[in-house]
Amino acid sequence: MKAISGKRFCRLLEKNGWELKRIKGSHHIYTKSGSPLRISVPVHGNKPLKVGLQNHFLKISGIDEVEL
């Protein structure tokens, strides 16, 4: 799996219907209407996300790995 940056993952979430609720420090918090889940994406410049964290976010958000 290809690791992507937090910035790029945020764009992917927004493309799939997730809404930026707030920013606290370097963490962007996303929610989706009708869902109790929220995703807190660490955005540290263009530094890639850790693979395990990225897999977790993909599973929660329902985004397929092919979209990366």
CORKA-V888681 format. One record per helix or strand of 3 or more residues. SS is the DSSP state (h for helix, s for strand). FROM is the first residue (numbers start at 1). TO is the last residue. If there is no record, write none. Layout:
ss->SS from->FROM to->TO
ss->SS from->FROM to->TO
//
This chain:
ss->h from->6 to->15
ss->s from->19 to->24
ss->s from->27 to->31
ss->s from->38 to->42
ss->h from->51 to->61
ss->h from->65 to->67
//
